[in-house]
Amino acid sequence: MYNTILRSLSVACLTGLLVTGPTRAEPEAPVEEEAAAEVENPDESLAKSLLGKSYSGELEIEGWTNFGGGLVSPPVYVNLYQREDGTSLVVTSKVSNQTYVVTDALIISKPWKGYVISTSCMQGEDFTLRFVAETRGLEDKEWWTEVRRAWEIEVPPKPDPEAEAEPQTETEPPKSESETASEAKPEPMPGKITKANPKGVKCTSPAW
């Protein structure tokens, strides 16, 4: 009797497997996070859309307030914009025949409490105000030296006095292609904004 029951159960299980067949894995639904990652950040899209834009007078950007700026080094200018949520937008432009062309745009997240974003900053002994920084200090001080983050605005290279000197009378042997390639320098990109080391950066106080 016991053996008969076992045989009946075995037949029933086998029959069930033949009828149902192997289970198939359901295709995974697309992950929403991956789809969201492919969507470009609106602020990054705005910065990209400004590149190469020509304007005269003041560049107006919807939703942003222009806090001014000025000349960095001819022909590069900088302007600082801010949004109500504390986000900053730094725009550099080159001027030619009274027309400005945007060369770069940088989105900066809201600074820490007590800090401000300044476009009037320098580094070391170079007094060109070609740095942007997140800084803070005392209002009665001309320079603020406490800097969290900094960015550098590329300016045209200064004239090399040695290059302007009269050439030597002695003729030098021609340089090989490898020597010429090793001495080649990347083309300057005036107005380009890049991340910089905040050490040694200081900014003028907004009150001055």
C-alpha positions in Angstrom: 0.0 0.0 0.0 2.7 2.4 1.0 4.7 1.7 -2.3 1.5 2.2 -4.3 1.0 5.7 -2.8 4.6 6.7 -3.5 4.3 5.6 -7.1 1.1 7.6 -7.5 2.7 10.7 -6.1 5.8 10.4 -8.4 3.5 10.0 -11.5 1.5 13.1 -10.5 4.6 15.2 -10.0 6.0 14.1 -13.4 2.8 14.9 -15.1 2.7 18.3 -13.6 6.2 19.2 -14.8 5.3 18.0 -18.3 2.2 20.1 -18.4 3.6 23.4 -17.0 7.1 23.2 -18.6 10.0 25.2 -17.4 9.3 28.6 -16.0 10.7 31.5 -18.1 12.3 34.6 -16.5 10.3 37.8 -17.0 12.2 40.5 -18.8 13.4 43.1 -16.4 11.8 46.5 -16.6 14.1 49.4 -17.4 15.5 51.0 -14.3 14.1 54.5 -13.9 17.4 55.7 -12.3 19.4 54.8 -15.4 16.9 56.6 -17.6 17.1 59.7 -15.3 20.9 59.6 -15.5 20.7 60.0 -19.3 18.7 63.2 -18.9 21.1 66.1 -19.0 21.2 68.5 -16.0 19.2 71.7 -16.9 22.0 73.9 -15.5 24.6 72.2 -17.6 22.3 72.6 -20.7 22.0 76.3 -20.0 25.8 76.7 -19.7 26.4 74.9 -23.0 23.7 76.9 -24.7 25.5 80.1 -23.9 28.8 79.2 -25.5 29.4 81.3 -28.7 26.4 83.5 -28.0 26.9 87.1 -29.3 25.5 90.1 -27.6 26.0 93.8 -27.1 25.4 95.8 -23.9 24.2 93.4 -21.2 23.6 89.7 -21.6 20.2 89.0 -20.0 19.5 85.4 -18.9 16.0 84.5 -17.8 15.7 83.6 -14.1 19.2 85.0 -13.3 20.2 88.4 -11.8 23.3 90.0 -13.1 25.6 91.1 -10.2 28.1 92.8 -12.5 31.6 92.1 -13.4 34.2 93.8 -15.6 37.4 93.5 -17.6 39.7 90.6 -16.6 42.4 91.3 -19.2 41.9 92.5 -22.8 39.8 91.3 -24.5 38.3 89.0 -21.8 35.4 90.1 -19.6 33.6 88.3 -16.8 30.1 88.6 -15.4 28.5 87.0 -12.3 24.8 85.9 -12.3 22.9 84.5 -9.3 19.6 82.7 -9.0 17.1 82.9 -6.0 18.3 79.5 -4.7 21.8 80.8 -4.3 23.3 79.1 -7.4 25.8 81.2 -9.3 26.6 81.4 -13.0 30.0 82.9 -14.2 30.1 83.9 -17.8 33.3 85.0 -19.6 33.2 86.8 -23.0 35.6 88.2 -25.5 34.9 91.6 -27.1 35.5 92.6 -30.7 34.1 95.7 -32.4 31.8 96.4 -29.5 30.3 92.9 -29.8 30.7 90.3 -27.0 31.0 86.6 -27.6 30.6 84.1 -24.7 33.7 82.0 -24.4 32.8 79.9 -21.3 30.1 79.5 -18.6 30.4 77.9 -15.2 27.6 76.9 -12.8 28.6 77.1 -9.1 26.5 75.5 -6.4 25.2 77.6 -3.5 28.2 78.6 -1.2 28.5 77.7 2.4 26.8 79.9 4.9 28.8 83.1 5.4 30.7 82.7 2.1 30.1 84.5 -1.2 31.1 84.0 -4.8 33.5 86.7 -6.0 35.0 87.4 -9.5 37.5 89.9 -8.1 40.2 87.5 -7.0 44.0 87.2 -7.6 46.7 84.7 -6.7 50.2 85.3 -5.6 52.1 88.3 -7.0 50.0 88.4 -10.2 47.5 91.3 -9.6 45.3 90.4 -12.5 41.8 89.7 -11.1 41.5 86.5 -13.1 40.2 84.2 -10.4 36.7 83.3 -9.2 36.4 82.1 -5.6 34.1 81.1 -2.8 35.4 83.3 0.0 34.6 85.1 3.2 36.2 87.7 5.4 35.6 90.8 7.5 33.9 93.7 5.9 36.5 96.2 7.1 39.3 94.2 5.5 40.3 95.1 1.9 41.3 91.5 1.1 39.6 88.2 2.0 42.0 85.3 2.2 39.7 82.5 3.4 38.9 80.7 0.2 37.1 77.3 -0.1 37.0 76.9 -3.9 38.6 78.7 -6.7 38.6 78.8 -10.5 41.0 80.4 -13.0 40.0 82.4 -16.0 42.6 82.0 -18.8 43.9 85.3 -20.3 46.0 86.1 -23.3 49.7 85.4 -22.6 51.9 88.4 -21.8 54.5 89.4 -24.4 57.8 87.7 -24.0 60.5 90.3 -23.8 63.1 87.7 -24.9 61.1 87.0 -28.0 61.1 90.7 -28.9 64.8 91.0 -28.5 67.0 91.2 -31.7 67.9 87.8 -33.1 71.5 86.7 -32.6 73.8 87.0 -35.6 75.0 83.4 -35.3 72.8 81.0 -37.1 71.5 78.0 -35.2 71.2 74.6 -36.7 67.6 73.6 -37.7 65.7 71.7 -35.0 64.5 68.2 -35.7 60.8 67.4 -35.8 60.9 65.7 -32.4 62.5 68.8 -30.8 59.9 71.1 -32.4 57.0 68.8 -31.2 58.4 68.7 -27.6 58.6 72.5 -27.5 55.1 73.0 -28.9 52.7 74.6 -26.4 48.9 74.2 -26.4 47.0 77.1 -28.0 45.8 79.6 -25.4 42.1 79.8 -24.9 41.3 83.2 -23.4 38.2 83.2 -21.3 38.3 79.4 -20.5 37.4 78.7 -16.9 39.1 75.9 -15.1 39.3 74.5 -11.5 42.2 76.1 -9.6 44.1 75.5 -6.3 42.6 77.9 -3.8 46.0 78.3 -2.0 47.2 81.8 -2.2 44.0 83.2 -3.7 42.6 86.3 -2.2 39.6 88.4 -3.1 38.7 92.1 -2.7 36.0 92.7 -0.1 32.6 93.6 -1.6 32.5 96.6 0.7 35.6 98.1 -1.0 
